[in-house]
Amino acid sequence: MTRTTAGEGAVPIDELDGRLIEMFAAEPRVGVLEASRRLGVARGTVQARLDRLSREGVIAGFGPEIDPAALGYGVTAFVTLQLRQAGGHDPVARRLAQVPEVIEAHTITGPGDMLCRIVARSNTDLQRVIDVLVDVAGVERASSVISLATQIPYRTLPLVREASGRTGAPGQNDGPPPR
């Protein structure tokens, strides 16, 4: 899925949208009826808002979050790729998408052309994965750094709170606490 950038196609959300998103992020299996009860709004309101937020791409999915380390991929690295200028980024991205250990790839500015987040089972396996990346047609060179610890995991709820006009930490301005 291609994401918008720099405010392109921004979807306005209000406080109720923010609370709804936060609830489903914390408890994806909460259900529409229970969400309506907790938020104090009609079931139809919750369903309509979820449908709108999904249709407009604010909610990208309801699937489970997967921890690569729990699957045996305990090493995370960030690899900057320099690409051959002829051919562009898209063909390289399509080839990288075929490598299971590539969990993200971004076109970037700066000294490289593409930044990939990859996982591996060990440092030895990391070398194998990097070798696979360098072997992709269009890739000229790779530079990598290994993540030692995740200080701030991937997150979007602070953005939801900001965009919906909610302030403070989770749980503040939420009304009655969930049961």
Backbone hydrogen bonds, N-H to C=O, Kabsch-Sander energy under -0.5 kcal/mol:
donor,donor_aa,acceptor,acceptor_aa,energy
8,E,5,T,-2.4
10,A,7,G,-1.5
18,G,14,D,-2.5
19,R,15,E,-2.7
20,L,16,L,-2.5
21,I,17,D,-2.9
22,E,18,G,-2.5
23,M,19,R,-2.2
24,F,20,L,-2.4
25,A,21,I,-2.2
26,A,22,E,-2.1
27,E,23,M,-2.6
30,V,27,E,-2.0
35,A,31,G,-2.3
36,S,32,V,-2.5
37,R,33,L,-2.0
38,R,34,E,-2.6
39,L,35,A,-2.4
40,G,36,S,-1.2
41,V,36,S,-1.8
46,V,42,A,-1.9
47,Q,43,R,-2.6
48,A,44,G,-2.6
49,R,45,T,-2.4
50,L,46,V,-2.7
51,D,47,Q,-2.6
52,R,48,A,-2.4
53,L,49,R,-3.0
54,S,50,L,-2.3
55,R,51,D,-2.9
56,E,52,R,-2.6
57,G,54,S,-1.3
58,V,53,L,-1.5
59,I,53,L,-1.8
60,A,58,V,-0.7
70,A,67,D,-0.9
71,L,67,D,-0.8
71,L,68,P,-1.0
72,G,69,A,-1.6
73,Y,68,P,-2.6
74,G,72,G,-0.9
75,V,120,A,-2.4
76,T,74,G,-0.5
76,T,147,S,-0.5
77,A,118,I,-2.5
78,F,145,V,-2.8
79,V,77,A,-0.5
79,V,116,C,-2.9
80,T,78,F,-0.5
80,T,143,S,-3.4
81,L,79,V,-0.6
81,L,114,M,-3.4
82,Q,141,R,-2.8
83,L,81,L,-0.5
84,R,138,G,-3.0
88,G,85,Q,-0.6
92,V,88,G,-0.5
93,A,89,H,-2.8
94,R,90,D,-2.5
95,R,91,P,-1.8
96,L,92,V,-2.8
97,A,93,A,-2.1
98,Q,95,R,-1.3
99,V,96,L,-2.1
102,V,99,V,-1.9
103,I,101,E,-0.8
103,I,117,R,-2.4
104,E,117,R,-1.3
106,H,115,L,-2.6
108,I,113,D,-2.0
113,D,81,L,-2.9
114,M,81,L,-1.7
115,L,106,H,-3.0
116,C,79,V,-2.8
117,R,104,E,-1.8
118,I,77,A,-2.9
118,I,116,C,-0.6
119,V,101,E,-1.9
120,A,75,V,-2.2
126,L,122,S,-2.2
127,Q,123,N,-1.7
128,R,124,T,-1.5
129,V,125,D,-2.4
130,I,126,L,-2.7
131,D,127,Q,-2.4
132,V,128,R,-2.0
133,L,129,V,-2.2
134,V,130,I,-2.6
135,D,131,D,-1.3
136,V,133,L,-1.4
139,V,136,V,-2.2
140,E,82,Q,-3.1
140,E,138,G,-0.5
141,R,82,Q,-1.4
143,S,80,T,-2.2
145,V,78,F,-2.1
147,S,76,T,-3.0
151,Q,149,A,-0.8
159,L,156,T,-0.7
160,V,156,T,-1.9
161,R,157,L,-2.7
162,E,158,P,-2.1
163,A,159,L,-3.1
164,S,160,V,-2.1
165,G,162,E,-1.0
166,R,161,R,-1.8
172,Q,169,A,-2.1
174,D,171,G,-0.9
